[in-house]
Amino acid sequence: MIKKLYASRIDGMKESIFSTMSKLNNEYKAINLGQGFPDFDGAKWIFDAACEAMKSGKNQYAPAAGIYSLRAAIAKVYEQYYDLHVNPADEITITAGATEALYSTINALIEPGDEVILFEPVYDSHLADILVAGGTPKFVTLHAPDFSFDAKELEETVTNRTKMILLNNPHNPTGKVYSRDELGIIADCAKRNNLLVLSDEVYEFLTFDSTPHIPIASLPGMKERTITISSTGKTFGLTGWKIGYAVASPELTHAIMSIHQWTTFAVNTPGQHAMSYAFGKLEEYLPDFKALYEQKRDLMLAELAKTKFKAFKPLGSYFMMVEIPDIHGHEAQECAIDLVKRCKVTTVPPEMFYGKSNEGKRLLRLCFAKQDQTIIDGIGNMGKY
Ligand SMILES: Cc1ncc(COP(=O)(O)O)c(C=O)c1O
C-alpha cells in the first residue's frame, strides 16, 4: 500500500482560476472574455513554412538548445530592436512555450529557502514554479490606476535570502508596461543586492500608443544577471504551437539547459523551422499585428465606457483590468460568478494573483484578444449587471 500518493510539493496546488471560470463559461454558455488567448487564427503565412519543413524531412529531434537558425533569428531580433548582443551559440534555449522556459529557469536557479520577489497581481505559473522549486515568494504590490509600485516597498522586501526578482513586462493581468525609470529602480535594486532578474516578456511586441518595450536586460550592467523569456506563441498569435525561449548568459543558459534536457529535451522541429522563417519577416508583420490589437483594446474601452465597470487603460499585453461597480455589495469573485450565471459573460477575478494585499477584491481581468463581435456582445452583457 502506497502511504502517500503524491509529493508534498504539490500540496498547495489548486485548480487554476482560468480552468474554474472556463468550466462555468461552458456550463452557462457564456461569452468568454476570461480565457487569455485569441479566439481567431494567428499568422497564416507561417503555415507553409511548417508544412515545407515537414515535407523536406525535418521531423526528427532538434538539438536540445533548439535549431541554430531559430536561435540566430532571435539573436538578430535582440540586436535590431533592443541593441542587445546575444550569442546564439550559448545564450539562447528554445523551450516548449514560455511556460517551460519559466519552469526550467526557476527550477535551475531557485532552491529551498531562496526568496523570490514578485510584483502582484502575479501571473499564476510564476508562483507555482517558485513553490515547486521550494522557493519562498515575496510580494510587492502594483497599485491601480497605473499599477505603479513603491520603490521603498521593493527595497524593504529584499532580505539576505532574496535570490531573484521576477518581472513580467508587459504585464498580465494589468496591461502595465514598465517605464525606463521603473526598470532603473528594479535594476539598481538587483545590482545593489546582487540579485538575478527573471523577466517574462512574452508580450514584448504588444505595446500601444507608441509605448516602447524596454527589456530590463538592456539597462547598464543588467545583461549578465537577467534571464529574459519570450514566446513565439504570443508574437505570432499561435499559442498552440508552444515555442518559447530563454535568453541568458552562457553560465545561466547552461543551468537552464540542465533542467530543460530532462523535461522536454527538444521542441518540435518543423515548428522551429517555421518560426525561424517567421522572425525573418517580423518587421513587415509587426505594424498590422500591433494595430489589430490596439484597435481591439480601443473597442473594448469604448464598449466598457457604456457600462458601470471602470476600465484601467492598458499600454501593453492583451489584458485589461476593470473595477467592479458598487451596486450589489459584491466583491470580484461574487461579481464574476454573477456575470457568468446571470449576464452570460465570463471574466477572471484576479484575487488569487495577490499574495499580500487585498487590492484585487474589486477588480476583474478581461482579455481583448477576441473577435470584435465577441468583444461587443461580451461587454454588452456586462452592461446588464
Ligand atoms: C505572462 C505570461 N507568461 C507566460 C505565458 C505562457 O506562454 P506560452 O504559451 O508560450 O507557454 C503566458 C500565457 O498566457 C503569459 O501571459
PDBQT file of the ligand as one rigid body, heavy atoms in Angstrom, charges set to zero:
ROOT
HETATM    1  C1  LIG A 401       2.863  36.409 -18.688  1.00  0.00    +0.000 C 
HETATM    2  C2  LIG A 401       2.811  35.104 -19.380  1.00  0.00    +0.000 A 
HETATM    3  N1  LIG A 401       3.899  34.323 -19.370  1.00  0.00    +0.000 NA
HETATM    4  C3  LIG A 401       3.904  33.126 -19.997  1.00  0.00    +0.000 A 
HETATM    5  C4  LIG A 401       2.796  32.657 -20.674  1.00  0.00    +0.000 A 
HETATM    6  C5  LIG A 401       2.840  31.306 -21.316  1.00  0.00    +0.000 C 
HETATM    7  O1  LIG A 401       3.358  31.373 -22.598  1.00  0.00    +0.000 OA
HETATM    8  P1  LIG A 401       3.433  30.061 -23.529  1.00  0.00    +0.000 P 
HETATM    9  O2  LIG A 401       2.076  29.836 -24.098  1.00  0.00    +0.000 OA
HETATM   10  O3  LIG A 401       4.450  30.384 -24.554  1.00  0.00    +0.000 OA
HETATM   11  O4  LIG A 401       3.849  28.925 -22.661  1.00  0.00    +0.000 OA
HETATM   12  C6  LIG A 401       1.643  33.455 -20.706  1.00  0.00    +0.000 A 
HETATM   13  C7  LIG A 401       0.418  32.955 -21.397  1.00  0.00    +0.000 C 
HETATM   14  O5  LIG A 401      -0.673  33.430 -21.190  1.00  0.00    +0.000 OA
HETATM   15  C8  LIG A 401       1.649  34.696 -20.051  1.00  0.00    +0.000 A 
HETATM   16  O6  LIG A 401       0.564  35.501 -20.065  1.00  0.00    +0.000 OA
ENDROOT
TORSDOF 0
